[in-house]
Amino acid sequence: MSSGSSVYREFGSHRERLDENRRQLADQVLDLQQDNEAALREESNLWSRFAALHIAEPVQLPASVTRALDERKARVEKSRAAAPEHQRLIEVAKKQAGIYQGKMDQLQGEIDAQEAEIRAVYLADERVKPLVERLSLLESAQEEWERKYARAVAERDEKRVAYENDEHFVYLRGRKFGASDYRGTFVFKVWDRRLAQKISYEEANGNYERLLEIPEWIKARSEAMQPEISDLDTKVQVLEREFFQVMDVKHEALADLKAKRDAALKEADDQAQALAKINQYLADAALAQDGDLKETVRQFTDILKKNGVDDLEALARKTSTPEDDEIARRIQRLHDEVHAREQQIDDLTRQMAAVERKIAGLRKIENEIDNNNWNGSGHSFSGINVDLLVNGFIQGVMNEALIIGQLESAHRRPPPPPIRKSPSSGGFSSGGGFGSSRSSSSSGGFRSGGGFGGGGGSFKTGGGF
């Protein structure tokens, strides 16, 4: 006789062993897949190398590959022919930029000399002189106020921290102590007054207010000067325009020269970038690393792969280099290894599927035991050998339905609990005690006297709460 819980655990142990077996099979499949991936990467590189060797050899190639090589050759020749022209255009553009720069320098010198003469006359004019002097004085004064404002703000931000970290000071300011709208009960006012005296609040608050007011006062003084500065600046600009507008034509000519110089420099830069691309393409082509050749090799590789490995050795014999012969043999070996591993993977995958079916079947058996509570306390099975059942199930001799049927036949329920005898009558408990129809004034139940409410009445009729 086996307990229900032990039978349940045995089926679970067999299922766990199958699950471990499935994991081991999965690890084998993953290892084989990784080996195949590495082999396929190597094989792909070898195919490309084989194709590149044949393109470089004087052998007959597919028409599409030959056409692509002819197109690449034409692009290389076109690029080689274009390079000197780009170099010439760079030199022309740089020469033009130099000419424009020379004209700009000459014109700028003329403008500087002429404007110096005009400025001397401008500053000596009776209308201009007092305006410029007053404007310069105000701007200097405003700059000094701005420096003072910056220092005052820095001092305020540094010193206010001590006040605002003092909880007594902050409390009294929050209460508006000493202000006209200060309110509070008599007790609070007495307390606030004593606290203010203790920390010298009135003096500290005055210093704090001045600390906050000084930067704003300085800022207001600086801003008060701005209207007069703006008015003087407008008047000075009008007079300056009157004197210097004669220079507009030369400034426009200077701007035109600058635009032409910048255009010439841009043209030189554009031609230089184009030449750099050509030089890079020709350098790559010389090293057989250009994009055109890589694409041609890729196309030829696809053709070779499509034809398969059978023709590789015959193709390799057509070239003078022994390298492609070794590549062909290596590709064949890799191809065979991949094929063998694929067959192993197929076999292991079928084994995994069979194990998964067995795991599902054992889990169904466990669920049946659990759902019927056959693994509960007191449940047992008669004549059940779990190892034999599981072995038969794994070998396909039995299925889960047959095993469940055998378990159901062998299942034994726990015996019923014993019937309790009545301690008062010596017989079975069918009367007296709780639920008895009999009552006694001398024993059992509530007595009629005493109890809650006193008096001589019973619980139901006498006294009460």
C-alpha positions in Angstrom: 0.0 0.0 0.0 1.4 3.4 -1.1 0.2 6.7 0.3 -1.4 9.1 -2.2 1.1 11.8 -1.5 4.1 9.5 -2.2 2.6 8.3 -5.5 2.0 11.9 -6.5 5.6 12.9 -5.7 7.0 9.9 -7.6 5.1 10.9 -10.8 6.5 14.5 -10.2 10.0 13.2 -9.9 9.8 11.2 -13.1 8.4 14.3 -14.9 11.2 16.4 -13.6 13.8 13.9 -14.8 12.2 14.0 -18.3 12.2 17.8 -18.1 16.0 17.7 -17.4 16.4 15.3 -20.3 14.6 17.8 -22.5 16.9 20.6 -21.4 19.9 18.5 -22.2 18.6 17.8 -25.7 17.9 21.5 -26.1 21.5 22.4 -25.1 22.8 19.9 -27.7 20.6 21.5 -30.4 21.8 25.0 -29.5 25.4 23.9 -29.6 25.0 22.4 -33.0 23.1 25.5 -34.2 26.0 27.7 -33.0 28.5 25.5 -34.7 26.5 25.7 -38.0 26.2 29.5 -37.7 30.0 29.8 -37.4 30.5 27.4 -40.3 28.1 29.3 -42.5 29.8 32.6 -41.7 33.1 31.1 -42.6 31.6 29.5 -45.7 30.1 32.8 -46.8 33.5 34.5 -46.5 35.1 31.7 -48.5 32.6 32.0 -51.3 33.3 35.7 -51.5 37.1 35.1 -51.5 36.7 32.4 -54.2 34.6 34.8 -56.4 37.2 37.7 -55.9 40.1 35.4 -56.9 38.3 34.3 -60.1 37.4 37.9 -61.0 41.1 38.8 -60.8 42.1 35.8 -62.9 41.9 35.7 -66.8 39.1 33.1 -66.8 35.7 33.1 -68.4 33.1 34.7 -66.2 29.3 34.8 -66.4 28.0 37.5 -68.8 26.4 39.6 -66.0 29.7 39.6 -64.0 31.7 40.5 -67.1 29.3 43.4 -67.8 29.6 44.7 -64.3 33.4 44.6 -64.5 33.3 46.5 -67.7 31.1 49.2 -66.2 33.4 49.5 -63.2 36.4 49.9 -65.5 34.6 52.7 -67.4 33.8 54.4 -64.1 37.4 54.2 -62.9 38.7 55.7 -66.2 36.1 58.4 -66.0 37.2 59.3 -62.5 40.8 59.3 -63.5 40.0 61.7 -66.3 37.9 64.0 -64.0 40.5 64.4 -61.3 42.8 66.9 -63.1 39.8 69.0 -64.1 38.6 69.3 -60.5 42.2 70.2 -59.5 42.2 72.9 -62.2 38.9 74.3 -61.1 40.1 74.5 -57.5 43.1 76.5 -58.5 41.0 78.9 -60.6 38.5 79.4 -57.8 41.3 80.1 -55.3 42.9 82.6 -57.7 39.6 84.4 -58.1 39.1 84.5 -54.3 42.6 86.0 -54.0 41.9 88.7 -56.5 38.7 89.7 -54.8 40.5 89.7 -51.4 43.1 92.1 -52.8 40.4 94.4 -54.1 38.6 94.2 -50.7 41.8 95.1 -48.8 42.4 98.1 -51.1 38.9 99.4 -50.8 38.8 98.8 -47.1 42.0 101.0 -46.8 40.3 103.8 -48.7 37.2 103.5 -46.6 39.2 103.6 -43.3 41.2 106.7 -44.5 38.1 108.6 -45.7 36.0 107.7 -42.6 38.9 108.9 -40.4 38.7 112.3 -42.1 35.0 112.5 -41.8 35.1 111.4 -38.1 37.5 114.2 -37.3 35.1 116.8 -38.8 32.1 115.0 -37.2 33.5 115.1 -33.7 34.5 118.8 -34.1 31.0 119.8 -35.1 29.3 122.0 -32.4 26.1 120.0 -32.6 27.8 116.7 -32.1 30.4 117.4 -29.5 28.1 118.2 -26.5 25.8 115.3 -27.3 28.7 112.8 -27.6 30.3 114.0 -24.4 27.0 113.8 -22.4 26.2 110.4 -23.9 29.7 109.1 -23.0 29.3 110.4 -19.4 25.9 108.8 -18.9 27.0 105.5 -20.4 30.0 105.4 -18.1 27.8 106.2 -15.1 25.3 103.6 -16.0 28.0 101.0 -16.4 29.2 101.8 -12.9 25.7 101.5 -11.5 25.4 98.1 -13.1 28.7 97.0 -11.5 27.4 98.2 -8.1 24.1 96.3 -8.7 26.0 93.1 -9.4 28.0 93.5 -6.2 24.8 94.3 -4.2 23.0 91.2 -5.5 25.9 89.0 -4.6 26.1 90.4 -1.1 22.3 90.1 -0.7 22.3 86.4 -1.7 25.3 85.6 0.6 24.0 87.4 3.7 20.3 86.7 3.6 21.0 83.0 4.2 21.8 83.6 7.9 18.6 85.5 8.4 16.4 83.0 6.6 17.9 80.0 8.4 17.1 81.6 11.8 13.8 80.0 12.8 13.0 82.6 15.4 13.6 85.5 12.9 11.5 83.7 10.3 8.7 83.1 12.8 8.5 86.7 13.8 8.5 87.9 10.2 5.8 85.4 9.4 3.8 86.8 12.3 4.5 90.4 10.9 5.8 91.4 14.3 6.2 95.2 14.5 4.1 95.9 11.3 0.9 97.8 11.3 -1.2 94.7 10.5 0.4 92.6 13.3 -2.4 90.7 15.1 -2.5 88.2 18.0 -3.9 87.4 21.4 -2.5 88.9 24.5 -0.5 85.7 25.4 1.0 85.5 21.9 1.9 89.2 21.9 3.7 88.8 25.2 5.6 85.8 23.9 6.5 87.5 20.6 7.7 90.6 22.4 10.0 88.6 24.7 11.3 86.6 21.8 11.9 89.8 19.7 13.9 91.3 22.6 15.9 88.2 23.1 17.1 88.1 19.4 17.2 91.9 18.8 14.6 91.4 16.1 13.9 95.0 15.3 17.5 95.7 14.5 17.9 92.4 12.6 14.7 93.0 10.6 15.8 96.5 9.6 19.2 95.2 8.4 17.4 92.4 6.5 15.0 94.9 4.8 17.9 97.1 3.7 19.8 94.1 2.4 16.8 93.4 0.1 16.1 97.0 -0.8 19.7 98.1 -1.8 20.0 96.1 -5.1 16.5 97.3 -6.2 17.4 100.9 -5.3 20.6 100.7 -7.4 18.8 99.1 -10.3 16.2 101.9 -10.2 18.9 104.5 -10.4 20.5 102.8 -13.4 17.1 102.4 -15.2 16.3 106.1 -14.5 19.2 107.1 -16.8 18.0 105.0 -19.7 15.5 107.5 -21.2 18.0 110.2 -21.5 20.7 107.8 -22.9 18.2 106.5 -25.6 17.3 110.1 -26.6 20.9 111.2 -26.9 21.8 108.0 -28.8 19.0 108.7 -31.3 20.2 112.3 -31.9 23.8 111.1 -32.3 22.8 108.5 -34.9 20.9 111.1 -36.9 24.0 113.3 -37.0 26.3 110.4 -37.7 24.2 109.4 -40.6 24.3 112.9 -41.9 28.1 112.9 -42.0 28.8 109.3 -43.0 26.1 108.5 -45.6 28.5 109.6 -48.3 30.3 106.3 -47.6 27.3 104.1 -48.5 28.5 103.5 -52.1 31.9 102.3 -51.1 30.4 100.0 -48.3 28.1 98.5 -50.9 31.0 97.9 -53.2 32.9 96.3 -50.4 29.9 94.0 -49.6 29.7 93.0 -53.3 33.4 92.1 -53.3 33.0 90.0 -50.1 30.1 88.1 -51.6 32.1 87.3 -54.8 35.1 86.2 -52.7 33.0 84.0 -50.5 31.4 82.4 -53.6 34.8 81.7 -55.1 36.0 80.1 -51.8 32.8 78.0 -51.7 33.4 76.8 -55.3 37.0 75.9 -54.4 35.7 73.9 -51.4 33.0 72.1 -53.5 35.6 71.1 -56.1 38.0 70.0 -53.3 35.3 67.7 -51.8 34.5 66.3 -55.3 38.2 65.6 -55.9 38.5 64.0 -52.5 35.7 61.6 -53.3 37.3 60.7 -56.6 40.7 60.2 -55.0 39.1 57.9 -52.4 37.3 55.9 -55.1 40.5 55.5 -57.1 42.5 54.5 -54.0 39.8 51.9 -53.1 39.8 50.6 -56.7 43.5 50.2 -56.6 43.2 48.1 -53.5 40.2 46.2 -54.9 38.1 47.7 -52.0 35.7 49.9 -54.0 32.0 49.6 -53.7 31.6 48.7 -57.4 33.9 45.7 -57.2 32.4 44.6 -53.9 28.9 44.5 -55.5 30.3 42.6 -58.5 31.9 40.0 -56.1 28.6 39.7 -54.2 26.7 39.1 -57.5 29.2 36.5 -58.6 29.1 34.9 -55.1 25.4 34.5 -55.4 25.8 32.8 -58.8 28.4 30.4 -57.4 26.2 29.5 -54.4 23.2 29.0 -56.7 25.3 26.5 -58.8 26.3 24.7 -55.6 29.6 23.2 -54.4 29.8 20.4 -57.0 31.4 22.7 -59.7 33.8 24.5 -57.4 36.8 22.2 -57.8 36.4 22.2 -61.5 36.3 26.0 -61.5 39.3 26.2 -59.3 41.4 24.1 -61.7 40.9 26.8 -64.4 43.0 29.3 -62.5 46.8 29.4 -61.9 46.5 30.1 -58.2 46.3 27.1 -55.7 44.4 29.2 -53.2 41.0 28.7 -54.8 41.6 24.9 -54.8 42.0 24.9 -51.1 39.0 27.2 -50.7 36.9 24.8 -52.8 37.9 21.9 -50.6 37.3 23.8 -47.4 33.8 24.9 -48.6 33.0 21.3 -49.4 34.1 20.2 -45.9 32.0 22.9 -44.3 29.1 22.0 -46.5 29.3 18.4 -45.4 29.7 19.3 -41.7 26.7 21.6 -41.8 24.6 18.9 -43.5 25.6 16.3 -40.9 24.8 18.7 -38.0 21.4 19.5 -39.6 20.6 15.8 -39.6 21.6 15.6 -35.9 19.5 18.6 -35.1 16.5 17.0 -36.8 17.0 13.8 -34.8 17.3 15.7 -31.5 14.3 17.9 -32.3 12.2 14.7 -32.9 13.4 13.4 -29.5 12.5 16.6 -27.8 9.0 16.5 -29.3 8.6 13.0 -28.0 9.9 14.0 -24.5 7.6 17.0 -24.5 4.6 14.7 -25.2 5.6 12.4 -22.3 6.0 15.4 -20.0 2.5 16.6 -20.9 1.1 13.2 -20.2 2.7 12.9 -16.8 1.5 16.4 -15.9 -2.0 15.3 -16.9 -1.7 12.3 -14.5 -0.4 14.6 -11.7 -3.3 17.0 -12.3 -5.8 14.1 -12.1 -4.4 13.0 -8.8 -4.4 16.5 -7.5 -7.9 17.4 -8.8 -9.4 14.3 -7.2 -7.5 14.9 -3.9 -5.9 11.5 -4.1 -2.8 12.9 -2.7 -4.6 14.2 0.4 -4.2 12.9 3.9 -5.2 9.3 4.4 -5.6 8.5 0.7 -3.6 5.5 -0.6 -3.1 3.2 -3.6 -3.1 -0.6 -3.4 -0.6 -2.6 -5.6 0.7 0.5 -7.6 4.3 0.5 -8.8 4.9 4.0 -10.2 8.3 3.0 -11.8 6.7 0.3 -13.9 3.8 2.5 -14.9 6.1 5.3 -16.0 8.5 3.0 -17.9 5.5 1.5 -19.7 4.3 5.0 -20.5 7.7 6.2 -21.8 8.1 3.0 -24.0 4.6 3.5 -25.4 3.1 0.4 -23.9 0.6 2.5 -21.9 -1.0 5.9 -22.3 -2.0 8.4 -19.6 -5.7 7.3 -19.8 -4.8 3.7 -19.0 -2.6 4.8 -16.1 -5.3 7.1 -14.7 -7.8 4.1 -14.9 -5.4 1.9 -13.0 -4.9 4.6 -10.3 -8.6 5.0 -10.0 -9.1 1.2 -9.5 -6.2 1.0 -6.9 -7.3 4.2 -5.0 -8.4 3.7 -1.4 -10.2 6.4 0.5 -9.3 7.1 4.1 -11.6 5.3 6.8 -14.4 7.4 8.2 -13.8 9.2 11.6 -15.0 7.2 14.8 -18.4 8.2 16.3 -18.1 10.0 19.6 -20.0 8.5 22.6 -21.9 10.8 25.1 -20.0 11.0 28.4 -23.2 11.6 30.4 -25.4 8.7 29.4 -22.9 6.1 28.4 -24.7 5.8 25.0 -24.3 7.6 21.7 -24.8 11.4 21.8 -28.4 11.8 20.7 -29.9 13.8 23.5 -28.9 15.9 26.4 -26.1 18.5 26.1 -26.5 20.9 23.3 -29.6 20.3 21.3 -31.2 18.0 24.0 -35.0 18.2 24.4 -34.7 17.5 28.1 -34.0 20.0 30.8 -33.3 19.7 34.5 -33.6 22.1 37.3 -30.7 20.6 39.2 -28.1 20.2 36.5 -27.4 21.4 32.9 -28.9 24.5 31.3 -29.5 27.8 33.0 -30.8 27.6 36.5 -34.0 29.5 37.3 -32.6 31.3 40.3 -29.7 33.8 40.4 -28.0 34.5 37.1 -28.3 37.9 35.4 -30.9 40.3 36.9 -31.0 38.6 40.3 -34.3 37.6 41.8 -35.9 34.2 41.8 -36.9 34.1 38.1 -35.2 32.2 35.4 -33.1 33.7 32.5 -36.2 33.8 30.3 -38.8 35.0 32.8 -37.3 36.4 35.9 -35.3 39.6 36.4 -33.6 40.4 33.2 -30.8 42.8 32.5 
